[in-house]
Amino acid sequence: MDRIDEIREELFRLQDVKYRDFQSRLIPGVDPGAFIGVRTPDLRKLAKQLGKREDIGTFLDALPHTYFDENQLHSFVISELKDYSSCIERVESFLPYIDNWATCDQMSPKIFRKHRKELPEAVRRWLASGRTYKIRFGIKMLMEHFLDEDFDLHYTEMVSGIRSEEYYVNMMTAWYFATALAKQYEAVLPYIEERRLDTWTHNKTIQKAVESCRISPEQKEYLKRLKIK
């Protein structure tokens, strides 16, 4: 049995059929037959185990994968990589094969926290790619790494300038701005007041911000008045 078959066999050993059926309804655009039905905690645990194996590259090189769960596992393995250069290389290789929001959003390399000076260069490539999930991932990295101590309106400008017909790009943009309002309210509010986003993303940002427990009641009431009707 080769390495790929061994990993696939382990995934089927962890299968939860009810979870498979539930999950397949949540992620449109992916063939229902591609779901094995492995729960996220089990995938994370397996990824940590596999990440220590010297031959894990065999699995990471085996693209495209057959199953959704293999893609999820791939995201989690990448997220555990310790070397920044290798991690970026693996991310770049994997992004073209991501075809759904769940796999995109699960990938969050821990090593990026220590390399925030280098990361924007890669983010710019992803945002300029024209590929839905590369753009979504780039926005997500800006949201995760540059809204706290490394906050800079330059990155907010990058996100506000994105124009797309893709739902999953615009939803991530709204998520970014709602999170930015929660963390950097005064600095980011002008983007909403001046209607710097397209109408759908503008209104979705306000909706998500109003649903947040990190934004004050007074701020929520003001944001509601900024909704475009």
BAFI-3210 file (N, C-alpha, C; in Angstrom, 3 decimals, decimal comma, padded with zeros to 6 digits):
// residues 229
n [1|2|3|4|5|6|7|8|9|10|11|12|13|14|15|16|17|18|19|20|21|22|23|24|25|26|27|28|29|30|31|32|33|34|35|36|37|38|39|40|41|42|43|44|45|46|47|48|49|50|51|52|53|54|55|56|57|58|59|60|61|62|63|64|65|66|67|68|69|70|71|72|73|74|75|76|77|78|79|80|81|82|83|84|85|86|87|88|89|90|91|92|93|94|95|96|97|98|99|100|101|102|103|104|105|106|107|108|109|110|111|112|113|114|115|116|117|118|119|120|121|122|123|124|125|126|127|128|129|130|131|132|133|134|135|136|137|138|139|140|141|142|143|144|145|146|147|148|149|150|151|152|153|154|155|156|157|158|159|160|161|162|163|164|165|166|167|168|169|170|171|172|173|174|175|176|177|178|179|180|181|182|183|184|185|186|187|188|189|190|191|192|193|194|195|196|197|198|199|200|201|202|203|204|205|206|207|208|209|210|211|212|213|214|215|216|217|218|219|220|221|222|223|224|225|226|227|228|229]
n.u [000,849|000,652|001,681|-000,395|-002,699|-002,704|-003,224|-005,739|-007,196|-007,143|-008,677|-011,193|-011,583|-012,109|-014,553|-017,739|-020,856|-023,339|-022,479|-021,106|-023,240|-024,581|-022,586|-022,122|-024,290|-023,824|-021,823|-021,814|-021,282|-019,358|-018,920|-021,209|-020,395|-017,756|-017,291|-016,091|-016,607|-015,270|-014,789|-013,831|-012,089|-010,874|-009,552|-007,701|-006,144|-005,075|-003,619|-001,587|-000,198|000,629|002,126|004,573|005,846|008,458|007,916|005,690|005,522|004,909|002,146|001,339|002,201|000,524|-001,558|-004,345|-006,384|-008,636|-010,773|-012,850|-012,246|-009,574|-008,509|-009,157|-007,583|-005,090|-005,008|-004,835|-002,420|-000,581|-000,968|000,418|003,092|006,535|008,516|008,846|009,381|009,041|006,409|004,999|005,539|004,153|001,559|001,141|001,212|-001,027|-003,285|-004,457|-006,040|-008,071|-011,517|-013,680|-015,294|-014,846|-012,465|-010,665|-010,913|-010,085|-007,370|-004,718|-001,805|000,347|002,940|002,958|002,494|004,934|006,151|005,229|006,218|007,091|004,842|002,818|003,710|003,144|000,383|-000,452|-000,022|-001,945|-004,332|-004,350|-004,716|-007,081|-008,422|-010,937|-010,669|-008,033|-008,044|-009,896|-008,506|-006,286|-007,488|-008,440|-006,029|-005,078|-007,048|-006,643|-004,032|-003,397|-004,977|-004,612|-001,962|-000,325|-001,794|-002,632|-003,734|-003,152|-003,425|-006,139|-007,018|-006,229|-008,046|-010,499|-010,439|-011,039|-013,029|-015,555|-017,549|-017,984|-019,530|-018,240|-015,902|-016,839|-018,256|-016,190|-014,829|-016,719|-016,733|-014,121|-014,253|-016,237|-014,969|-012,793|-014,095|-014,839|-012,383|-010,869|-012,428|-012,792|-010,869|-011,623|-014,272|-014,802|-014,748|-017,175|-018,937|-018,351|-019,101|-017,370|-017,310|-018,821|-022,422|-023,746|-021,728|-021,182|-023,644|-023,759|-021,519|-022,332|-024,493|-023,158|-021,516|-023,375|-024,344|-022,262|-020,730|-018,754|-018,991|-020,268|-023,601|-024,331|-022,665|-023,625|-026,234|-025,687|-024,369|-026,441|-027,941|-026,465|-026,886|-027,402|-030,219]
n.v [-001,203|002,179|005,510|007,396|005,829|004,744|006,965|007,668|005,406|005,674|007,985|007,070|005,278|006,999|007,968|009,548|008,967|010,311|012,893|013,344|013,490|015,718|017,702|017,775|019,136|021,700|022,778|023,949|023,212|021,285|017,946|015,712|013,088|013,301|013,624|012,296|012,435|013,199|014,466|017,782|018,096|015,557|015,567|017,630|016,540|014,298|015,618|016,871|014,657|013,530|015,609|015,411|013,412|012,381|011,744|013,172|014,898|013,407|013,045|015,750|016,440|015,072|016,076|016,773|016,090|013,365|013,362|015,567|015,637|014,961|017,262|019,018|017,952|018,399|021,218|021,558|020,269|021,905|024,192|023,591|023,621|024,411|025,951|028,983|029,597|027,106|026,679|028,784|028,020|025,588|026,495|028,081|026,090|024,620|026,313|026,707|024,456|024,587|024,640|025,498|027,268|026,252|024,664|026,634|028,457|026,978|026,794|028,112|029,066|028,738|029,681|032,058|034,100|034,848|036,030|038,454|040,648|039,712|038,526|040,254|040,560|038,122|038,123|040,230|039,126|037,095|038,540|039,821|037,839|037,058|034,750|033,094|031,764|032,198|034,952|035,197|033,850|035,534|037,916|036,910|036,359|038,960|039,846|038,178|038,753|041,481|043,343|044,021|044,624|045,107|046,674|048,536|051,053|050,847|048,197|047,882|049,531|047,993|045,858|047,192|048,028|045,880|044,448|042,333|039,758|037,505|035,647|034,465|035,878|038,481|038,060|037,418|039,839|041,475|040,234|040,785|043,631|043,940|042,736|044,438|046,784|046,029|045,898|048,139|050,542|053,458|054,130|052,655|053,178|055,411|054,171|052,984|055,086|056,711|055,133|053,259|050,704|048,194|048,090|045,706|044,445|046,463|046,655|044,040|044,012|045,805|044,369|042,077|043,310|044,412|042,113|041,328|040,746|042,317|044,938|048,035|048,824|051,451|052,014|050,111|051,023|053,394|052,399|050,978|053,045|053,752|052,000|051,131|051,721]
n.w [000,000|-000,958|000,139|-000,279|-000,535|002,002|003,644|002,673|003,365|006,128|006,421|005,605|007,646|009,692|009,046|009,225|008,491|008,695|009,228|006,861|004,998|005,952|005,723|002,971|002,034|002,815|001,318|-001,603|-005,098|-004,944|-005,784|-004,395|-004,035|-003,446|-000,802|002,190|004,915|007,361|010,542|011,563|013,942|013,976|011,534|011,951|014,010|012,702|010,717|012,209|013,051|010,607|009,577|010,802|009,536|007,400|004,812|004,020|001,932|-000,290|-000,204|-000,293|-002,792|-004,433|-006,327|-008,476|-005,545|-004,834|-003,047|-001,092|001,655|001,645|000,571|002,631|004,667|003,516|003,633|006,412|006,992|005,629|007,158|009,429|008,794|009,371|008,189|006,535|003,771|002,514|003,194|001,901|-000,722|-000,827|-000,362|-002,653|-004,594|-003,966|-003,938|-006,608|-006,852|-005,065|-004,602|-003,165|-000,442|002,136|002,236|001,487|003,636|005,816|005,664|007,276|007,795|010,513|010,673|009,322|011,096|012,099|010,009|008,954|007,614|005,163|004,102|002,803|000,148|-001,114|-000,728|-002,352|-004,884|-004,856|-004,632|-007,060|-008,872|-010,146|-009,619|-007,888|-005,304|-004,655|-004,362|-002,272|-000,247|000,021|000,998|003,397|004,736|005,120|006,848|009,057|009,880|009,806|011,178|013,753|015,831|013,666|011,998|009,120|007,040|004,400|003,634|003,969|001,956|-000,222|-000,077|-000,297|-002,893|-004,465|-006,935|-007,797|-009,326|-008,012|-005,551|-003,304|-003,059|-002,562|-000,203|001,567|001,524|002,777|005,272|006,048|006,313|008,266|010,427|010,596|011,353|013,906|015,145|014,440|014,486|014,227|012,303|010,070|009,578|007,745|005,212|005,005|005,494|003,302|001,248|-000,102|-000,987|-003,168|-003,578|-002,622|-001,068|000,745|002,174|003,177|004,792|006,811|007,836|008,898|010,748|012,511|013,599|015,156|018,324|019,158|018,589|019,632|020,922|020,240|018,078|016,300|015,809|014,470|012,194|010,980|009,956|007,808|005,795|002,416|000,562]
ca.u [000,000|001,471|001,367|-001,683|-003,735|-002,693|-003,922|-007,154|-007,783|-007,339|-009,808|-012,428|-011,732|-012,641|-015,786|-019,031|-021,754|-024,324|-021,759|-020,854|-024,455|-024,823|-021,547|-022,261|-025,348|-023,329|-020,739|-022,258|-020,253|-018,506|-019,650|-021,539|-019,637|-016,373|-017,214|-015,941|-017,332|-014,395|-014,995|-012,676|-011,088|-010,140|-008,648|-006,609|-005,291|-004,345|-002,673|-000,434|000,564|001,242|003,089|005,861|006,406|009,380|007,383|004,408|005,550|004,256|000,728|001,168|002,465|-000,473|-002,660|-005,453|-006,884|-009,925|-011,831|-012,911|-011,572|-008,138|-008,184|-009,194|-006,383|-003,986|-005,006|-004,384|-000,995|000,112|-001,083|001,352|004,476|007,362|009,425|008,028|009,575|008,392|004,967|004,519|005,610|003,051|000,311|001,043|000,925|-002,336|-004,382|-005,204|-006,914|-009,143|-012,735|-014,798|-014,967|-014,432|-011,045|-009,958|-010,924|-009,414|-005,917|-004,231|-000,465|000,784|004,235|002,751|002,526|006,312|006,691|004,275|006,887|007,178|003,543|002,063|004,131|002,350|-001,024|-000,680|-000,138|-003,225|-005,421|-004,295|-004,729|-008,330|-008,949|-011,829|-010,209|-006,779|-008,418|-010,514|-007,458|-005,498|-008,251|-008,467|-004,731|-005,045|-007,951|-006,077|-002,698|-003,107|-006,024|-004,284|-000,784|000,255|-002,825|-002,192|-004,813|-002,727|-004,011|-007,578|-007,174|-006,114|-009,296|-011,610|-010,341|-011,421|-014,364|-015,744|-018,902|-017,990|-020,133|-017,324|-014,963|-017,529|-018,575|-014,967|-014,583|-017,635|-016,228|-012,943|-014,612|-016,953|-013,943|-012,026|-014,907|-014,791|-011,044|-010,303|-013,678|-012,652|-010,051|-012,265|-015,630|-014,963|-014,991|-018,614|-019,590|-018,112|-019,585|-016,213|-017,510|-020,024|-023,622|-024,012|-020,705|-021,428|-024,770|-023,416|-020,596|-023,138|-025,241|-022,264|-021,055|-024,492|-024,463|-021,068|-020,788|-017,582|-019,330|-021,179|-024,969|-024,359|-022,047|-024,547|-027,343|-025,173|-024,107|-027,738|-028,386|-025,620|-027,251|-027,888|-031,530]
ca.v [000,000|003,383|006,526|008,012|004,850|004,601|008,132|007,560|004,348|006,248|008,913|006,275|004,709|008,083|008,445|009,685|009,052|011,376|014,164|013,454|013,933|017,091|018,564|017,909|020,128|023,025|023,224|023,800|023,209|020,117|016,696|015,026|011,849|013,576|013,766|011,089|012,715|013,197|015,681|018,675|017,759|014,364|015,968|018,407|015,589|013,516|016,520|017,047|013,405|013,371|016,677|015,005|012,365|012,878|011,476|013,857|015,549|012,526|013,396|017,139|016,516|014,270|016,956|017,060|015,006|012,806|013,618|016,828|015,468|015,002|018,681|019,591|017,481|019,120|022,561|021,490|019,939|023,147|025,124|023,179|023,665|025,270|026,783|029,934|029,451|025,861|026,856|029,609|027,193|024,625|027,253|028,455|024,884|024,084|027,261|026,505|023,285|024,845|024,937|025,758|028,185|025,554|024,333|027,911|029,102|026,151|026,929|029,271|028,679|029,376|030,311|033,401|035,074|035,273|036,547|039,441|041,582|039,101|038,015|041,090|040,329|036,998|038,536|041,040|038,192|036,394|039,474|040,205|036,611|036,839|033,440|033,310|031,327|032,886|036,275|035,008|033,504|036,745|038,783|036,260|036,563|040,344|039,924|037,460|039,182|042,905|044,179|044,252|045,477|045,436|047,316|049,608|051,335|050,447|046,897|048,109|050,061|046,868|045,093|048,036|048,196|044,652|044,404|040,978|039,242|036,232|035,709|034,078|036,991|039,602|037,707|037,553|041,271|041,946|039,674|041,579|044,968|043,817|042,479|045,677|047,706|045,568|046,074|049,460|051,194|054,849|054,192|051,974|053,701|056,210|053,328|052,747|056,398|057,231|054,120|052,872|049,334|048,038|048,135|044,437|044,224|047,507|046,264|042,802|044,418|046,368|043,257|041,258|044,130|044,534|040,805|041,090|041,119|043,159|046,306|048,561|049,118|052,779|051,867|049,338|051,887|054,312|051,636|050,664|054,224|053,881|050,982|051,654|051,146]
ca.w [000,000|-000,978|001,162|-000,560|-000,176|003,459|004,198|002,288|004,194|007,468|006,331|005,596|008,985|010,528|008,399|009,908|007,340|008,925|009,054|005,417|004,323|006,413|005,177|001,516|001,762|003,191|000,440|-002,991|-006,123|-004,795|-006,026|-003,142|-003,944|-003,061|000,652|003,007|006,144|008,532|011,316|011,592|014,975|013,563|010,457|012,559|014,736|011,706|010,057|013,094|013,014|009,287|009,367|011,366|008,688|006,380|003,472|003,831|000,623|-001,267|-000,171|-000,716|-004,237|-005,155|-006,714|-007,552|-004,718|-005,246|-002,064|-000,352|002,941|001,375|000,442|003,977|005,346|002,880|004,220|007,798|006,991|005,265|008,278|010,483|008,327|010,225|007,394|005,778|002,324|002,100|003,373|000,790|-001,927|-000,763|-000,527|-004,067|-005,370|-003,619|-004,185|-007,859|-006,758|-004,099|-005,345|-002,263|000,655|003,357|002,137|001,485|004,942|006,809|005,551|008,011|008,257|011,762|010,471|008,780|012,198|012,309|008,747|008,444|006,706|003,846|003,650|001,856|-001,245|-001,606|-000,728|-003,558|-006,024|-004,764|-004,914|-008,480|-009,676|-010,859|-009,222|-006,749|-003,983|-004,355|-003,851|-000,960|000,708|000,257|001,894|004,706|005,379|005,592|007,997|010,193|010,307|009,710|011,781|015,158|016,031|012,368|011,180|008,226|006,090|003,053|003,362|003,836|000,599|-001,149|-000,067|-000,766|-004,337|-005,162|-007,524|-008,297|-009,440|-007,297|-004,213|-002,234|-002,897|-001,929|001,177|002,362|001,660|003,828|006,529|006,383|006,782|009,534|011,439|010,718|012,153|015,289|015,708|014,112|014,094|013,777|011,090|008,942|009,367|006,520|004,038|004,982|005,365|001,952|000,309|-000,905|-001,448|-003,983|-002,734|-001,941|-000,053|001,739|003,036|003,872|005,862|007,900|008,443|009,702|011,871|013,455|014,255|015,968|019,738|019,434|018,209|020,645|020,465|019,610|016,761|015,462|015,402|013,454|010,974|010,362|009,201|006,630|004,823|001,136|000,246]
c.u [000,883|000,948|-000,021|-002,819|-003,836|-003,459|-005,411|-007,873|-008,057|-008,519|-011,132|-012,652|-012,374|-014,005|-016,975|-020,054|-022,790|-023,688|-021,451|-022,069|-024,801|-023,853|-021,722|-023,336|-024,881|-022,357|-021,139|-021,082|-019,296|-019,371|-019,938|-020,767|-018,193|-016,189|-017,071|-016,709|-016,480|-014,554|-013,687|-011,673|-010,251|-009,149|-007,455|-005,618|-004,444|-003,289|-001,424|000,440|001,325|002,325|004,478|006,554|007,298|008,828|006,055|004,352|004,892|002,774|000,504|001,405|001,361|-001,723|-003,057|-005,847|-008,250|-011,054|-011,696|-012,114|-010,057|-007,683|-008,186|-007,940|-005,152|-003,867|-004,440|-002,903|-000,176|000,126|-000,102|002,824|005,279|008,267|008,613|008,156|008,884|006,879|004,369|004,499|004,459|001,704|000,097|000,675|-000,502|-003,488|-005,129|-006,194|-008,057|-010,390|-013,940|-014,332|-014,395|-012,945|-010,204|-009,822|-010,230|-007,899|-005,462|-002,863|-000,018|002,085|004,097|002,826|003,922|006,927|005,740|004,922|006,934|005,818|002,816|002,451|003,321|000,882|-001,340|-000,829|-001,502|-004,386|-005,486|-004,488|-005,960|-008,986|-009,708|-011,201|-008,798|-007,084|-009,002|-009,452|-006,598|-006,197|-008,259|-007,147|-004,571|-005,922|-007,320|-004,820|-002,470|-004,256|-005,764|-003,041|-000,119|-000,762|-002,230|-003,299|-004,429|-003,354|-005,525|-007,895|-007,136|-007,433|-010,447|-011,603|-010,745|-012,847|-014,532|-017,226|-019,065|-018,509|-019,103|-016,173|-015,640|-017,910|-017,344|-014,597|-015,461|-017,181|-015,010|-013,351|-015,410|-015,970|-013,098|-012,787|-014,866|-013,446|-010,479|-011,431|-013,461|-011,885|-010,778|-013,641|-015,781|-015,212|-016,478|-019,353|-019,481|-018,514|-018,496|-016,327|-018,703|-021,225|-023,857|-023,029|-020,840|-022,525|-024,478|-022,435|-021,368|-023,915|-024,358|-021,742|-022,132|-024,690|-023,309|-021,270|-019,634|-017,810|-020,421|-022,572|-025,062|-023,764|-022,962|-025,690|-026,892|-024,952|-025,410|-028,230|-027,583|-025,929|-027,796|-029,182|-031,807]
c.v [001,251|004,413|007,131|007,080|004,685|005,746|008,053|006,498|004,866|007,222|008,148|005,581|005,723|008,587|008,460|009,948|010,165|012,746|014,404|014,033|015,368|018,055|018,804|018,924|021,555|023,620|022,992|023,816|022,047|018,878|015,993|013,723|012,040|013,682|012,405|011,258|012,592|014,530|016,463|018,353|016,535|014,684|016,744|017,480|014,780|014,370|016,729|015,802|013,266|014,408|016,355|013,943|012,972|012,701|012,173|014,575|014,719|012,836|014,804|017,317|015,856|015,085|016,700|015,842|014,547|013,265|014,994|016,734|015,442|016,446|019,379|019,206|018,210|020,522|022,545|021,130|021,178|024,120|024,815|023,281|024,729|026,227|027,688|029,735|028,204|025,991|027,668|028,801|026,195|025,317|027,583|027,251|024,399|025,010|027,033|025,343|023,471|025,301|025,190|026,607|027,462|025,226|025,597|028,460|028,288|026,352|028,232|028,949|029,461|030,152|031,741|034,467|035,652|035,920|037,568|040,473|041,035|038,767|038,911|040,904|039,198|037,381|039,346|040,160|037,523|037,323|039,842|039,018|036,443|035,504|033,576|032,960|031,792|034,260|036,154|034,712|034,725|037,708|038,212|036,448|038,004|040,518|039,298|038,118|040,692|043,807|044,444|045,128|045,874|046,094|048,466|049,809|051,008|049,114|047,000|048,670|048,941|046,101|045,919|048,207|046,972|044,757|043,040|040,661|037,949|036,404|035,459|035,065|038,123|039,310|037,830|039,023|041,861|041,463|040,456|042,926|044,938|043,573|043,725|046,718|047,319|045,892|047,485|050,389|052,588|054,950|053,662|052,537|054,553|055,384|053,018|054,068|056,942|056,243|053,683|051,455|049,276|047,851|046,840|044,221|045,240|047,069|044,981|043,086|044,937|045,268|042,434|042,030|044,246|043,223|040,521|041,537|042,035|044,627|046,804|048,805|050,462|052,724|051,120|050,199|052,858|053,585|051,296|051,831|054,438|052,871|051,632|050,954|051,177]
c.w [000,000|000,022|000,955|-000,164|001,335|004,121|003,884|003,125|005,608|007,476|006,338|006,940|009,938|010,038|009,342|008,811|007,505|008,742|007,584|004,702|004,697|005,739|003,683|001,141|002,039|002,182|-001,014|-003,964|-006,039|-004,971|-004,698|-002,946|-003,519|-001,545|001,319|004,311|007,402|009,251|011,464|012,703|014,618|012,451|011,013|013,277|013,762|011,012|010,910|013,104|011,697|009,036|009,887|010,511|007,599|004,976|003,207|002,483|-000,461|-001,350|-000,708|-002,216|-005,070|-005,478|-008,165|-006,728|-005,233|-004,334|-001,410|000,939|002,786|001,204|001,799|004,760|004,817|003,482|005,632|007,895|006,656|006,439|009,398|010,059|009,065|009,455|006,461|004,269|001,793|002,172|002,229|-000,507|-001,973|-000,933|-002,001|-004,934|-005,171|-004,005|-005,504|-007,812|-005,758|-004,859|-004,442|-001,078|001,865|003,341|002,170|002,903|006,022|006,790|006,197|008,601|009,493|011,581|009,928|009,870|012,406|011,069|008,121|007,527|005,282|003,248|002,646|000,399|-001,866|-001,703|-001,981|-004,796|-006,013|-005,116|-006,391|-009,420|-010,550|-010,534|-007,904|-005,412|-003,655|-003,762|-002,452|000,102|001,025|001,207|003,305|005,440|005,871|006,829|009,235|010,750|010,357|010,187|013,264|015,246|014,721|011,428|010,380|007,199|004,653|002,667|003,206|002,455|-000,425|-001,233|-000,634|-002,279|-005,135|-005,691|-008,194|-008,414|-008,642|-005,868|-003,123|-002,060|-002,139|-000,481|002,068|002,548|002,758|005,200|006,999|006,981|008,081|010,679|011,674|011,539|013,630|015,938|015,530|013,651|013,509|012,464|009,863|008,618|008,102|005,260|003,886|004,784|003,949|000,864|-000,660|-001,458|-002,393|-003,059|-001,962|-000,800|001,081|002,719|003,808|005,011|007,060|008,609|009,380|010,914|012,947|014,221|015,212|017,416|020,116|019,072|019,144|020,071|019,745|018,203|015,799|014,950|014,328|012,132|010,238|009,505|007,931|005,536|003,547|000,772|-001,248]
res [m|d|r|i|d|e|i|r|e|e|l|f|r|l|q|d|v|k|y|r|d|f|q|s|r|l|i|p|g|v|d|p|g|a|f|i|g|v|r|t|p|d|l|r|k|l|a|k|q|l|g|k|r|e|d|i|g|t|f|l|d|a|l|p|h|t|y|f|d|e|n|q|l|h|s|f|v|i|s|e|l|k|d|y|s|s|c|i|e|r|v|e|s|f|l|p|y|i|d|n|w|a|t|c|d|q|m|s|p|k|i|f|r|k|h|r|k|e|l|p|e|a|v|r|r|w|l|a|s|g|r|t|y|k|i|r|f|g|i|k|m|l|m|e|h|f|l|d|e|d|f|d|l|h|y|t|e|m|v|s|g|i|r|s|e|e|y|y|v|n|m|m|t|a|w|y|f|a|t|a|l|a|k|q|y|e|a|v|l|p|y|i|e|e|r|r|l|d|t|w|t|h|n|k|t|i|q|k|a|v|e|s|c|r|i|s|p|e|q|k|e|y|l|k|r|l|k|i|k]
***
